[in-house]
Amino acid sequence: MASRLSASRVGAAVLGASIALLASAIPASAEVHVKPKGEWDQEGIGVFLEGNGNSLTTSLIGLQIDNTDTKVQSYCVELPTPLKGGHGLKEVAWDKHPNPKTKFKENAAKVSWILQNSFPLVKAEDLGKVDALKGHDISEKEAIAATQAAIWHFSDDAKLDKGKVVKSDDKDTKGDVLAVYEYLTGDANKGNVEQPTPTLALDPADKTGAPGDLIGPFTITTTAGEVVLKADLPQGVTLADKDGNTLSDPQGGTFAVKDAGTKTKEFWVKVPADAADGKASFSVEANATLTQGRLFVSSNDQLQTQSLIVASPSKVSLKAPGTASWKAGEVTPPSSTSESAPPTSTTETAPPSETPPTTTTQPVPAGGSSGETGGLASTGASIFVPLVIGIVLVGGGAGALLVMRRRKSTPQQ
């Protein structure tokens, strides 16, 4: 086995696509991890809720993505749980809200509608241009207060005290906040917003087969315009499409690539029939968009902290590992998206500028791409051979651009 691995190859693939999300279950995501950063908070105005004599502070809560300087803004979706400053949070699906008494799960789409139609995604000055809010000169503080109160209405069944409204004696301020609150919780909010896609998902994270098999599919779902797929492949093992065709050069084709939001891509690992037992390891990396509406909850199930929801998009770098393994006598189960189990392996948030491992290899930009070198680990190889692969994806002829860089293997001495 050691002799086969010493001749291993490293491939890097860059996928860009214009494709809508397939109508299937959302796979497990590569979790984004954040921590509250108080100095990044943007204050609103204290609001009064029915049944509570004290005002509650409102703010856009600043979060810092782990290992980066990237800022994320969020609102609270869990009363009365306090936010613990040094406690980490992770990105999860809507149905993973930890509070058993929460109303968020049943009203998540209405909360998401608020985020799409209020501050900060919509500027405070533009809120005043909405028909229902004409005549109101809305400030950012007023917009934050009204938006947070409206979110609490749906996440915690709270109601704004329309007599007191806010911790201010200014009549115009009270009127502005109340007007925005009623707009966001009123008939205009149809709750017709789908759950945002995970920032990066690889499903499954590992799969087993036998020599001679096509092991897969491995499905990548992402909000990124490009995904880097790095694979450590034993000699003779290749990445392939569903028909077993090795990804190859289309002889200089031209491809138009347009980012239309969510993208998906499937690939398989093709193993020769005479291969010894082994495995192929790979990772999916992306500079993706963490979209508004993604839910963050405590990273530690045993430690409670306030759940938050992303208020505006932010760029984030992610990495998710995967493995295909094969063993003689194994039977590959039929491919089925409904039977795919969520990955049990963990994923890590990578910093935007990752220092590549020390290597004598000189990466060469492939196919006139954006200059991404991929930061590939050294395996004793010294030459990149660029391959450009055009693939037609499902969904009305939408296309994908795949740029593969493959090292020529250099046997170890």
Secondary structure, DSSP 8 states (H G I E B T S, - for coil): -HHHHHT-EEEEEEEEE-----SS----B---EEEE-GGG-EE---B-BTT-SS-B--EEEEEEETTS--EEEEEE-SSS----TT--EEEE-GGG---TT-SHHHHHHHHHHHHHHSTTTS-HHHHTTSGGGTT----HHHHHHHHHHHHHHHHH---B-TTT-BS---HHHHHHHHHHHHHHHSTT----------SEEEE-SEEEE-TT-EEEEEEEEES-S-EEEEEEE-TT-EEE-TT--B----SS--------S-EEEEEEEE--TT--SEEEEEEEEEEEEE-TT-EEEESSTTS----EEE-S-EEEEEEEEEEEEE-TT-------TTT-----S--EE--SS------S------TT-S---TT---SS---EEEEEEEEE-SSTT-EEEEEEEEE------
